[in-house]
Amino acid sequence: MTKKELVQFIREEAMKLAIDQLKTKKEAPVSAPVFKKELSEEELDEILFNGGGSSITEKNKIAINESLNKVKVTTGEIDQFENDFKSKVSPQVVFDKQQNGYSLFLYKGEEGMEARASGSIKVNSANDIVWRFSVQDGADVKASMKLTDDTYGLITKLYEFYQTWQKDWTEKLSGTNNISDETASQAPPAPTPSAPAAPGLPPAQ
């Protein structure tokens, strides 16, 4: 089945379902939904591969009860994380703000332990690599770009950085390394840094 045939099949099945629901309702008639004539490539891929769900960065917004959190991220931890990422992966990075307002989120409490970070790396004027790190859920990457030696090297460095990051924070949060507790000074709010204006990737190492 071609992609065009698959789109048509999805549209027809959705219309059948809407009509069946309208027939079974006893309340006032509701106009049938209007479907777009064509689905874009991105919309189709989102339906087929992600179930029509949100982008990977939105997964970071899953709520954790902050009132039970026994750890607070510090200025030093944030600076070390951001500087390490820029030097070992790419300086062309923009970090997302996590639910605590910083680029790095830590949690340890009754719901377990977790560390999170996410952002995007500028590959060129038209393409970004969107990434998400989680101690519990692993690393996610979403990108649309041409695979070259440079982009392959960037993905490799990103994954190698994640492996070290996950190991370090698993050890710290589980108590096998020292970690700041809730009495430590929390980092002051700061704007999320912007990526440098110059496009392109750093030289491959």
Beta strands, then each sheet from edge to edge (+ up, - down):
strand 1: 93-95
strand 2: 105-109
strand 3: 112-122
strand 4: 128-134
strand 5: 138-143
sheet 1: 1+ 3- 2+
sheet 2: 1+ 3- 4+ 5-
end
